Amino acid sequence: MTNATVRASAHTYTDGLPAELTSFIGRRHEVAMVKRLMADARMVTLTGPGGVGKTRLALRVAADLRRAFPDGVWLVELGELDHPALLPQAVVAALKIQDHSARPPIQVLTDRLREQRVLVLLDSCEHVLNESAMLAQTLLTSAPELRILATSRQLLGIASEHVFAVPTLPGPDSEHGEPHPISDAARLFAERAEAVVPGFTVTNENRDIVERICRRLDGLPLAIELAAVRLRALSVHQLLERLDDRFRLITTRSTVTAPRHRTLRALIDWSYDLCTEHERLLWARISVFRGTLDLEAAEAVCAGDGIARDEIVDLVGGLTEKSVLIREEHPSGVRYRLLDTIRQYGKERLIASGQDQELKRRYRDYYRELSRDARAQLFGPAQIKLLNRLRVEHSNLRMALEYCHAEHAGLCIDMASDLLYHWISSSHLGEGRDWLERGLADTAGLCEVRARALWACGRLAIIQGDLASAVERLAESRELGERLGLEPVLGYVAQYSGMIAMEEGDTASAVSSFQEALDRHRAVTDPEGEVQALTWLTFAYSVLGDSEHAVAAAEAAIAVCDAHGESWHKSYAMTALGVEFWRQGDTHRATALQQQSLRFFHAVDDSVGVGGNIEVLAWIAASERDFTRAGELLGILRNIWEPIGVPLLGIGHLIRYHDECEARTRRALGEQAFQAAIERGTRLSREQAVAYALMEEAPSGGRSGETGGHSALTRREMEIARLIAQGMSNKEIAATLVIAQRTAEGHTQHILRKLGFTSRAQIAGWVAEQARLSGEEPPGGARA
């Protein structure tokens, strides 16, 4: 019933909520009460002491109410947030809103939630109480269908707030007398005890002892879970004896602290006392981390001064066994987390030891080095692994930046610049720009660090559409670059100046800037900058109608990427090349390039890249007069661009192609059919939308006017069916369509399943019959 098991699964989410890894015990009355409050109130706050189970109760209520909120139920964990000003951005990130505009995060939230029926769970508000109250008030005022469920050790104090004080778990109705059902507190103890002592059950012989243990622990779920762990070494009788001794001692020490807080403190004290000296040291040192950490980080930051590096792995294991550390499985590997209450305890011990400043310095330097190394290796085969690592370390990166800024703003802007692609790829544009702006405001002088931070800040401003700020930052960066002779700085200033020129419609000037950037990047052997400049030259030459130079630039960019094992920038270069092939009328090659890059962008969750690819696929469909497909793709795009806030982000010069595609499709279909196609596209999930764009699935609901087996197949499947009818093998089909043989095999299986056939001969016969019915020539040379 505590935060422990909830946060142990913090990265296993279903519809914005973490999955429950242990059973939810008791609380039927509390769940019903909170649900009744939620039916009448727009905001309910669950209050109570640490360890009483506020988070677990809130999550259960939120899960039960999921069907009442069609636009989502989302958990926002605030326990890791130490900088109150970042609260709105934390909510934006938790709601998976990938807004890349320059709008303030609070405006992004109000605009997004204004017409949505959403439940937001704000967890652990007490340390950002005022900011949480202001944010909740603003959101509730602007979004009439929004509901907020908060957890906090004290109420937020806004007018619309209803408060529910979470009680501890009840014990038996009486200590003596008639037999009574086992209490919820004892059930929790028994379940957690069984996890550490397989086969443990509450029996007639031990039942009274278990109930007395739970009463001694005031029914606090976290205390009960911590105590159950002790059964690895003690019997229930020994456990009760030691609880009595410890709580008599803690009571004589303090008459001011509330009993339940004394109970929890005593349990954590006991856990601390049961640790070895080195485990206690590590516990205190790990408290410097935010969110989760891995073994490598623990070794780098916590070793030394009494703990050898090779001891860390065993000490981590010991703390995990004692339920001090929570072990989590992540795609990137095993990570560990301290519960907030236990982290705060460790922090107090760290401060008392006098080592807190030294640990903060080590922590800061570790994440500075991680950011620097990631930046150095991002252009290469390790790129995706590194970007994913930075995503999972976001809370630690944020805290390290805070420490950097507190010591010297120059350290802050240096690290924030290294994290440029983290800000972009993880949709933390606003936060990244905030760190750079804060640091730049507090630094001055002539130095390369400032010059680099200026162009990095300008890059983020361009993506957000804030061109005026970008021009200002790039001008100062250029001035510093020229005075200090910084060729790399001047290369990126030229490149981003070209992007601004493209946005403003001055393509000739853009080409000049991109060529200058290309020359400077090549002069200092910067392949990443070279590829970016070549990709933008592709776009620019294409706009000017210079196909020869556009194709040459793209092919050169792809060649550089291939030489370095790089995929992300390569996919953008392929997107640009696909635009040019489409403009030339070569829709076959254009489609292949867009679909290949789409597969990559979807795999790394790059919404901007996915949107760009689907844009071009919509234009291709309209060019091929497949206007129903074009309309459905335009519907999909509404789901992509609206959350981001800016259509065709970063390549806004292409917006005219979108407008032309939409106008042409609307004219061809007529308003009613056009809107129906748009609606079919918007109904698709992200997975379905990508599958449809890749011609792997049809949009749900079908198309009006289409019947029979023909409509069951996608356009790509029809194309493959016709090639099968011509007698081609899967290998020959793959070569003809420039797709993988495995992909061709998959399409063939889909066709057989959809049509209810068992052989390729049946497909060939079906294709011939479809051609006869439509008056077309059947595929020649059919051989099954």
C-alpha positions in Angstrom: 0.0 0.0 0.0 3.0 2.3 -0.2 4.8 4.3 -2.8 7.4 1.6 -2.9 5.8 -0.8 -5.2 4.2 2.0 -7.2 7.5 3.6 -8.0 9.3 0.4 -8.6 7.2 0.2 -11.7 7.5 3.8 -12.7 8.4 3.0 -16.3 5.8 0.4 -17.0 2.9 2.6 -18.0 -0.6 1.9 -19.4 -2.4 5.0 -20.6 -0.3 7.3 -18.4 -0.5 5.2 -15.2 2.1 2.8 -13.9 1.1 -0.9 -13.7 0.6 -2.4 -10.3 3.2 -5.1 -9.6 1.7 -6.1 -6.2 -1.9 -6.6 -5.2 -3.9 -3.7 -3.8 -5.1 -4.7 -0.3 -8.1 -3.2 1.4 -9.1 0.4 1.0 -12.5 -0.4 -0.5 -14.2 2.2 1.6 -11.6 4.8 0.9 -11.7 4.1 -2.9 -15.4 4.5 -2.9 -15.3 7.7 -0.9 -12.7 9.3 -3.1 -14.6 8.3 -6.3 -17.7 9.9 -4.8 -15.8 13.1 -4.2 -14.4 13.0 -7.7 -17.9 12.8 -9.1 -18.9 16.0 -7.4 -15.6 18.0 -7.2 -13.2 19.1 -9.9 -10.2 18.7 -7.5 -9.6 16.3 -4.7 -6.5 16.2 -2.6 -5.5 13.1 -0.6 -3.6 14.2 2.5 -1.7 12.3 5.2 1.7 11.5 6.6 4.5 10.0 4.6 4.0 6.3 4.1 0.3 6.2 4.7 -0.4 5.1 1.1 -1.7 8.3 -0.6 0.0 7.6 -3.9 -1.2 4.0 -4.1 -4.8 5.0 -3.3 -4.7 7.8 -5.8 -3.5 5.4 -8.5 -6.1 2.9 -7.8 -8.9 5.5 -8.0 -7.4 6.9 -11.2 -7.3 3.5 -12.7 -10.9 2.8 -11.8 -12.0 6.1 -13.3 -10.0 5.7 -16.6 -13.0 4.9 -18.7 -14.7 8.2 -17.6 -11.8 10.2 -19.1 -11.5 9.4 -22.8 -8.7 11.9 -23.3 -6.4 10.3 -20.8 -5.5 9.7 -17.1 -2.0 10.9 -16.4 0.4 10.6 -13.4 2.7 13.6 -12.8 5.4 12.6 -10.2 6.6 15.7 -8.5 8.8 14.1 -5.9 11.8 14.4 -8.2 11.2 18.1 -8.9 13.5 20.3 -6.9 13.1 23.5 -9.0 9.5 24.8 -8.6 9.7 27.0 -11.7 9.9 23.8 -13.8 6.5 22.5 -12.6 4.5 23.4 -15.7 7.2 21.8 -17.9 7.1 18.7 -15.8 3.4 18.4 -16.3 3.8 19.0 -20.1 6.3 16.1 -20.2 4.2 13.8 -18.1 1.2 14.3 -20.4 3.5 13.5 -23.3 2.7 16.8 -25.0 5.4 17.4 -27.6 5.0 21.1 -28.0 7.9 22.7 -29.8 6.6 26.3 -29.9 7.9 29.2 -27.9 4.7 29.5 -25.9 5.0 29.3 -22.1 4.4 25.8 -20.8 1.4 26.9 -18.8 -0.2 28.2 -22.0 0.6 25.0 -23.8 -1.2 23.1 -21.0 -4.3 25.3 -21.0 -4.6 25.2 -24.7 -4.2 21.4 -24.8 -6.6 20.7 -22.0 -9.2 23.4 -22.7 -11.6 21.0 -24.5 -10.4 17.7 -23.2 -11.9 15.4 -20.5 -8.7 14.5 -18.7 -7.8 13.4 -15.2 -4.4 14.6 -13.9 -2.8 13.0 -10.8 -0.4 15.4 -9.2 1.7 13.2 -6.8 3.7 14.6 -3.9 2.9 18.3 -4.0 4.1 19.3 -0.5 7.6 20.6 -1.5 6.2 22.7 -4.4 2.9 23.5 -2.6 2.4 27.1 -3.7 3.4 26.4 -7.3 1.1 23.3 -7.4 -1.8 25.4 -6.1 -1.3 28.1 -8.7 -0.9 25.6 -11.5 -4.0 23.7 -10.4 -6.1 26.9 -10.2 -5.0 28.0 -13.6 -5.7 24.7 -15.3 -9.1 24.2 -13.6 -10.2 27.7 -14.6 -9.2 27.3 -18.3 -10.2 23.7 -18.8 -13.8 23.0 -17.7 -13.7 19.2 -18.3 -10.4 18.7 -16.4 -10.3 16.9 -13.0 -7.3 16.9 -10.7 -6.5 14.3 -8.1 -3.5 15.4 -5.9 -1.5 13.8 -3.1 0.2 16.0 -0.5 1.1 16.0 3.1 -0.9 19.2 3.4 -3.8 20.6 1.4 -3.0 23.0 -1.5 -5.6 25.6 -0.3 -7.4 26.6 -3.5 -11.1 27.4 -3.5 -12.3 24.4 -5.4 -10.3 21.8 -3.5 -12.0 18.9 -1.6 -9.8 17.1 0.9 -9.7 13.5 1.9 -7.5 12.5 4.8 -6.1 9.0 4.0 -6.3 6.9 7.2 -3.9 4.2 8.1 -4.9 0.6 7.5 -7.3 -0.6 10.1 -6.4 -3.4 12.6 -8.9 -5.9 14.1 -12.1 -4.6 15.6 -10.8 -5.6 19.1 -7.7 -7.0 20.6 -9.5 -9.8 22.4 -12.7 -11.5 22.5 -14.6 -13.2 19.6 -12.7 -14.3 16.5 -12.6 -11.6 13.9 -11.6 -11.5 10.2 -7.9 -10.8 9.5 -7.4 -7.1 9.2 -6.2 -5.3 6.1 -3.0 -4.3 7.9 -2.3 -8.0 8.7 -3.1 -9.0 5.1 -0.6 -6.5 3.8 2.0 -7.7 6.3 1.4 -11.3 5.3 1.7 -10.7 1.6 4.9 -8.7 1.9 6.3 -11.3 4.4 5.6 -14.1 1.9 7.7 -12.3 -0.7 10.8 -12.6 1.6 9.9 -15.8 3.4 8.2 -18.1 0.9 5.3 -20.0 2.4 4.7 -17.5 5.2 1.1 -17.3 6.2 -1.0 -15.9 9.0 -2.0 -18.9 11.1 -4.0 -19.3 14.3 -0.7 -19.5 16.2 0.9 -16.3 14.8 -2.2 -14.3 14.0 -2.3 -12.4 17.3 1.4 -11.5 17.1 1.0 -10.2 13.5 -2.0 -8.1 14.5 0.0 -6.7 17.4 2.9 -5.8 15.1 0.6 -3.9 12.8 -1.0 -2.1 15.7 2.5 -1.2 16.9 3.2 0.2 13.5 0.0 2.4 13.6 -1.3 0.7 10.5 1.2 2.7 8.4 1.6 0.7 5.1 5.2 1.8 4.5 6.2 0.9 8.1 4.5 -2.5 7.7 6.4 -3.2 4.5 9.7 -2.2 6.0 9.0 -4.3 9.1 8.0 -7.4 7.0 11.5 -7.3 5.4 13.0 -8.1 8.8 11.5 -11.6 8.7 14.5 -12.6 6.6 16.4 -12.7 9.9 13.8 -12.7 12.7 10.7 -14.6 13.7 7.4 -12.7 14.2 7.9 -13.0 18.0 11.4 -11.5 17.8 10.2 -8.8 15.5 7.5 -7.7 17.9 9.9 -7.7 20.8 12.3 -5.4 19.0 9.6 -3.1 17.9 8.5 -2.7 21.5 12.0 -1.9 22.5 12.7 0.6 19.7 9.4 2.5 20.1 9.7 2.8 23.8 13.1 4.4 23.2 11.9 6.7 20.4 8.9 7.8 22.5 11.1 8.9 25.4 13.3 10.8 23.0 10.5 12.9 21.5 7.2 14.1 22.9 6.7 16.7 20.1 6.7 14.6 17.0 3.3 13.1 16.0 3.1 9.4 16.8 2.8 8.2 13.3 5.8 10.2 12.2 7.7 8.7 15.2 6.6 5.3 14.0 8.0 5.7 10.5 11.1 7.4 11.8 11.7 4.5 14.1 11.3 2.0 11.3 13.7 3.8 9.1 16.2 4.2 12.0 15.9 0.5 12.5 16.6 -0.2 8.8 19.6 2.1 9.0 20.9 0.4 12.2 20.6 -3.0 10.5 22.8 -1.9 7.6 26.5 -2.3 7.6 28.7 0.8 8.1 29.4 0.9 4.3 25.7 0.3 3.4 24.8 3.3 5.6 27.5 5.4 3.8 26.2 4.4 0.4 22.6 5.1 1.5 23.5 8.6 2.4 25.5 9.2 -0.7 22.9 7.9 -3.1 20.4 10.4 -1.7 22.2 13.0 -3.9 20.5 11.4 -6.9 17.1 12.4 -8.3 14.8 9.9 -10.0 16.7 6.7 -10.7 20.4 5.8 -11.0 22.3 2.8 -12.4 25.2 0.9 -11.0 27.7 2.8 -13.1 26.6 6.2 -11.7 26.7 4.8 -8.1 30.2 3.6 -8.7 31.4 6.9 -10.2 29.7 9.2 -7.6 29.7 7.2 -4.4 33.0 5.3 -4.4 36.0 6.6 -2.4 36.4 8.0 1.1 35.7 4.7 2.8 34.0 2.7 0.0 36.0 0.9 -2.7 34.6 1.0 -6.2 34.4 -2.8 -6.4 32.3 -2.9 -3.2 29.4 -0.9 -4.7 27.7 -3.7 -6.5 27.5 -5.8 -3.3 26.4 -2.8 -1.2 23.7 -2.0 -3.7 22.5 -5.6 -3.5 22.4 -5.4 0.3 20.4 -2.1 0.3 18.0 -3.7 -2.3 17.5 -6.7 -0.1 16.7 -4.4 2.9 14.1 -2.5 0.8 16.1 0.7 1.0 16.7 0.7 -2.7 13.9 -0.2 -5.2 15.1 -2.2 -8.2 13.5 -1.3 -11.6 13.8 -2.9 -15.0 14.2 -0.4 -17.8 14.8 -0.9 -21.5 18.3 0.5 -20.9 19.0 -1.9 -18.0 18.5 -2.2 -14.3 18.1 1.0 -12.3 17.6 1.8 -8.7 15.4 4.3 -6.8 15.1 5.6 -3.3 11.6 6.3 -2.0 11.2 10.0 -1.2 10.9 9.4 2.5 14.0 7.2 2.6 15.9 9.6 0.3 15.2 12.5 2.7 16.4 10.4 5.6 19.6 9.6 3.7 20.0 13.3 2.8 19.9 14.2 6.5 22.6 11.7 7.2 24.7 13.0 4.4 24.5 16.6 5.6 25.3 15.4 9.2 28.4 13.7 7.8 29.7 16.9 6.3 30.1 15.2 2.9 27.1 16.7 1.1 29.1 19.4 -0.8 31.7 17.0 -1.9 29.0 14.5 -3.1 27.2 17.3 -4.9 30.4 18.2 -6.7 31.0 14.6 -7.8 27.4 14.2 -8.9 27.6 17.4 -10.9 30.9 16.5 -12.5 29.6 13.0 -13.4 26.6 14.3 -15.3 28.7 17.1 -16.9 31.0 14.3 -18.2 28.1 12.2 -19.3 26.6 15.1 -21.2 30.0 15.9 -22.8 30.7 12.3 -23.8 27.2 11.9 -25.2 27.6 15.0 -27.3 31.0 13.7 -28.7 29.5 10.3 -29.7 26.1 11.4 -30.9 27.0 11.3 -34.6 27.5 7.6 -34.9 26.2 4.1 -34.2 25.8 4.8 -30.4 23.4 7.7 -31.1 20.1 6.0 -30.1 21.5 4.4 -27.0 22.9 7.7 -25.8 19.7 9.7 -26.5 17.7 7.0 -24.6 20.2 7.2 -21.7 19.9 10.9 -21.5 16.1 10.6 -21.4 16.1 8.3 -18.5 18.6 10.5 -16.7 16.6 13.7 -17.2 15.9 14.3 -13.5 19.6 13.9 -12.7 20.6 16.1 -15.6 18.2 18.8 -14.3 19.7 18.7 -10.8 23.2 18.7 -12.1 22.4 21.9 -14.1 21.1 23.4 -11.0 24.3 22.7 -9.1 26.3 24.0 -12.1 24.4 27.3 -12.2 24.7 27.7 -8.4 28.5 27.5 -8.7 29.1 29.4 -12.0 26.7 30.1 -14.8 29.4 29.3 -17.3 29.3 25.6 -16.2 25.5 25.7 -16.7 25.6 26.9 -20.3 28.4 24.6 -21.2 26.5 21.6 -20.0 23.2 22.8 -21.4 24.8 23.3 -24.9 26.2 19.7 -24.8 22.6 18.6 -24.2 21.2 20.4 -27.3 20.0 17.2 -29.0 18.6 15.9 -25.8 16.4 19.0 -25.5 15.3 18.5 -29.2 14.8 14.7 -29.3 13.1 14.4 -25.9 10.7 17.4 -26.5 12.2 19.5 -23.7 12.9 22.5 -25.9 11.5 25.0 -23.5 13.4 23.7 -20.6 16.7 23.5 -22.5 16.2 27.1 -23.7 15.4 28.2 -20.2 18.7 26.8 -18.9 20.6 28.5 -21.7 18.8 31.8 -21.2 19.3 31.7 -17.4 23.0 31.0 -17.8 23.6 33.6 -20.5 21.9 36.2 -18.4 24.4 35.5 -15.6 27.6 35.4 -17.7 29.4 37.8 -19.9 32.8 38.3 -21.6 34.5 36.8 -24.6 34.7 33.0 -24.5 33.9 30.0 -26.7 31.5 28.6 -24.2 29.3 31.7 -24.4 29.5 31.8 -28.2 28.4 28.1 -28.4 25.6 28.6 -25.9 24.3 31.5 -28.0 24.0 29.5 -31.2 22.5 26.6 -29.3 19.9 28.9 -27.8 19.3 30.3 -31.3 18.8 26.8 -32.7 16.1 26.1 -30.1 14.4 29.4 -30.7 14.2 28.7 -34.5 12.5 25.3 -33.7 10.1 27.1 -31.5 9.3 29.6 -34.2 10.8 32.6 -32.3 12.9 34.0 -35.1 13.4 37.4 -33.6 15.2 36.0 -30.6 17.1 33.6 -32.8 18.4 36.4 -34.9 19.5 38.3 -31.8 21.4 35.3 -30.3 23.0 34.4 -33.6 24.3 37.9 -34.1 26.0 38.0 -30.8 27.4 34.5 -31.4 28.8 35.6 -34.8 30.4 38.6 -33.2 32.2 36.5 -30.6 33.1 33.9 -33.2 34.7 36.5 -35.5 36.6 38.2 -32.6 38.0 35.0 -31.3 38.5 33.2 -34.6 36.1 30.3 -33.8 35.5 28.5 -37.0 33.1 25.9 -35.6 30.9 28.7 -34.1 30.8 30.6 -37.3 29.8 27.4 -39.2 26.8 26.9 -37.0 25.8 30.5 -37.0 25.9 30.5 -40.8 23.8 27.3 -40.9 21.1 28.6 -38.6 21.1 31.9 -40.3 20.3 30.0 -43.5 17.4 28.3 -41.8 16.0 31.7 -40.8 16.4 32.9 -44.4 14.4 29.8 -45.6 11.6 30.5 -43.1 11.5 34.1 -44.4 11.4 33.0 -48.0 14.8 34.3 -49.0 16.0 31.0 -50.5 19.0 32.5 -52.5 20.5 34.0 -49.3 19.8 30.6 -47.5 21.9 28.8 -50.1 24.7 31.2 -49.6 24.6 30.7 -45.8 24.4 26.9 -46.1 27.3 26.8 -48.5 29.4 28.9 -46.1 28.4 26.6 -43.2 29.4 23.6 -45.3 32.8 25.0 -46.1 33.4 25.9 -42.5 32.3 22.5 -41.2 34.5 20.7 -43.7 37.4 22.9 -42.7 37.3 21.7 -39.1 36.2 18.1 -40.0 32.8 18.3 -38.4 30.8 15.5 -40.2 27.6 16.3 -38.2 27.6 19.9 -39.2 28.5 18.9 -42.8 25.5 16.6 -43.0 23.1 19.2 -41.6 24.4 21.8 -44.1 24.0 19.4 -47.0 20.5 18.4 -45.9 19.4 22.1 -45.8 21.1 22.7 -49.2 18.9 19.9 -50.5 15.8 21.6 -49.3 17.0 25.0 -50.6 18.0 23.8 -54.1 14.7 21.9 -54.4 12.8 25.1 -53.7 14.8 26.9 -56.4 14.1 24.0 -58.8 17.8 23.0 -59.1 17.3 19.3 -59.0 20.8 18.3 -59.9 22.3 20.1 -57.0 19.5 19.1 -54.6 20.0 15.4 -55.3 23.8 15.7 -55.2 23.7 17.4 -51.8 21.4 14.8 -50.3 23.4 11.9 -51.6 26.6 13.4 -50.2 24.9 13.8 -46.8 23.7 10.2 -46.8 27.2 9.0 -47.8 28.7 10.8 -44.8 26.2 9.3 -42.5 26.8 5.8 -43.8 30.5 6.3 -43.3 29.9 7.1 -39.6 27.1 4.5 -38.9 24.7 7.4 -38.3 20.9 7.1 -38.7 19.1 10.1 -37.3 20.5 12.8 -39.6 20.5 10.3 -42.4 16.7 10.0 -42.1 16.3 13.7 -42.3 18.5 13.8 -45.4 16.4 11.0 -46.9 13.3 13.0 -46.1 14.7 16.0 -48.0 15.7 13.8 -51.0 12.3 12.3 -51.0 10.7 15.8 -51.3 12.9 16.5 -54.3 12.0 13.1 -56.0 8.3 13.9 -55.4 8.8 17.3 -56.9 10.4 15.7 -60.0 7.4 13.3 -60.3 9.2 10.2 -59.2 6.7 9.1 -56.6 8.0 5.5 -56.4 11.4 6.6 -55.1 9.9 9.4 -53.0 7.6 6.9 -51.3 10.4 4.4 -50.6 12.6 7.2 -49.0 9.8 8.6 -46.8 8.7 5.1 -45.6 12.3 4.1 -44.8 12.9 7.2 -42.7 9.4 6.9 -41.2 10.3 3.5 -39.8 13.3 5.0 -38.1 11.6 8.1 -36.7 8.8 6.0 -35.3 11.2 3.7 -33.6 12.9 6.6 -31.8 9.7 8.4 -31.1 10.6 11.5 -33.1 7.2 13.1 -33.8 8.7 15.9 -35.9 10.3 13.4 -38.2 7.2 11.2 -38.3 5.1 14.2 -39.2 7.4 15.3 -42.0 7.3 11.9 -43.6 3.6 11.6 -43.5 3.3 15.1 -44.9 5.2 14.0 -48.0 3.3 10.8 -48.3 0.0 12.8 -48.3 1.4 15.0 -51.1 2.4 11.9 -53.0 -1.1 10.4 -52.6 -2.7 13.6 -54.0 -0.2 13.6 -56.9 -1.2 10.0 -57.7 -4.9 11.1 -57.5 -5.5 8.8 -54.5 -7.4 11.6 -52.8 -9.1 9.4 -50.2 -5.7 8.2 -48.9 -4.4 11.8 -49.1 -7.4 13.0 -46.9 -6.8 10.2 -44.4 -3.1 11.1 -44.1 -4.1 14.8 -43.6 -6.3 13.6 -40.8 -3.4 11.7 -39.2 -1.3 14.9 -39.5 -3.8 16.8 -37.4 -3.1 14.5 -34.5 0.7 15.0 -35.0 1.0 18.8 -35.5 -1.6 20.1 -33.1 0.1 18.7 -30.0 3.5 19.9 -31.2 2.0 23.4 -31.7 3.8 24.2 -35.0 3.1 22.4 -38.4 6.1 21.2 -40.4 8.4 22.2 -37.5 11.8 23.5 -38.7 10.9 23.1 -42.4 8.1 25.7 -42.5 9.1 26.7 -46.0 7.3 23.6 -47.2 3.9 24.6 -45.7 2.7 25.7 -49.2 2.8 22.1 -50.3 0.6 21.1 -47.4 -1.9 23.8 -48.2 -1.9 22.9 -51.9 -2.4 19.2 -51.1 -5.3 20.0 -48.8 -7.0 22.3 -51.2 -6.6 19.8 -54.1 -7.9 16.9 -52.0 -10.9 18.9 -50.8 -11.9 19.9 -54.4 -11.5 16.3 -55.6 -13.5 14.6 -52.9 -16.1 17.3 -52.1 -16.5 18.6 -48.6 -18.5 15.7 -47.1 -16.1 13.0 -48.4 -13.1 15.1 -47.5 -14.3 15.5 -43.9 -15.1 11.8 -43.6 -11.5 11.0 -44.8 -10.0 13.5 -42.3 -12.1 11.9 -39.5 -10.9 8.4 -40.4 -7.4 9.6 -40.1 -7.8 11.3 -36.8 -9.4 8.2 -35.3 -6.2 6.2 -35.8 -3.8 5.6 -32.9 -0.1 6.4 -33.5 0.7 2.8 -34.2 -2.2 2.4 -36.6 -1.4 5.7 -38.3 2.2 4.7 -39.0 1.1 1.3 -40.2 -1.3 3.0 -42.6 1.3 5.4 -43.8 3.6 2.4 -44.5 0.7 0.8 -46.4 0.6 -2.0 -43.9 -3.0 -1.4 -42.6 -6.2 0.2 -43.8 -7.9 3.0 -41.8 -10.6 1.7 -39.4 -14.1 2.0 -40.6 -13.4 1.5 -44.3 -14.1 3.9 -47.1 -17.5 4.7 -48.4 -18.2 3.2 -51.8 -15.8 0.3 -51.4 -17.0 -3.2 -50.9 -15.7 -6.7 -51.0 -12.2 -8.1 -50.8 -10.7 -5.3 -52.8 -11.2 -2.8 -50.0 -9.7 -5.3 -47.5 -6.3 -4.8 -49.0 -4.1 -1.7 -48.7 -2.7 0.0 -51.7 0.7 -1.7 -51.1 -1.0 -5.1 -50.6 -2.9 -4.7 -53.9 0.4 -3.8 -55.6 2.0 -7.0 -54.2 -1.0 -9.1 -55.1 -0.7 -8.0 -58.7 3.1 -8.9 -58.7 2.2 -12.3 -57.2 -0.3 -12.8 -60.0 2.6 -12.1 -62.4 4.4 -15.1 -60.9 7.0 -13.2 -58.9 8.6 -14.7 -55.8 8.9 -12.8 -52.6 12.5 -12.1 -53.4 11.7 -10.7 -56.8 8.9 -8.6 -55.3 11.3 -7.2 -52.7 13.8 -6.2 -55.5 11.1 -4.6 -57.6 9.6 -2.5 -54.8 12.9 -1.8 -53.1 11.8 -3.3 -49.8 13.2 -6.0 -47.6 12.3 -9.6 -48.5 11.0 -10.1 -45.0 8.6 -7.2 -45.6 7.4 -8.8 -48.8 6.8 -12.1 -47.0 4.9 -10.3 -44.3 2.6 -8.5 -46.9 2.0 -11.9 -48.6 0.9 -13.4 -45.3 -1.4 -10.4 -44.6 -3.0 -10.8 -48.1 -3.6 -14.5 -47.6 -5.1 -14.0 -44.2 -7.4 -11.1 -45.3 -8.7 -12.9 -48.3 -9.0 -16.2 -46.6 -6.7 -18.0 -49.0 -4.0 -20.6 -48.5 -2.0 -20.4 -51.7 -0.4 -17.8 -54.1 -2.4 -19.4 -56.9 -5.6 -18.3 -55.2 -4.3 -14.8 -55.0 -3.5 -14.8 -58.7 -7.0 -16.1 -59.5 -8.6 -13.4 -57.3 -6.5 -10.6 -59.0 -7.6 -11.8 -62.4 -11.2 -11.8 -61.3 -10.9 -8.3 -59.9 -9.4 -7.1 -63.2 -12.3 -8.7 -65.2 -14.9 -7.1 -63.0 -13.3 -3.7 -63.3 -12.7 -4.0 -67.1 -8.9 -3.9 -66.7 -6.4 -6.0 -68.4 -5.4 -9.0 -66.2 -1.7 -9.2 -65.2 0.2 -10.9 -68.0 2.0 -14.1 -67.7 0.4 -15.2 -64.5 2.0 -18.3 -63.2 1.1 -19.4 -59.7 
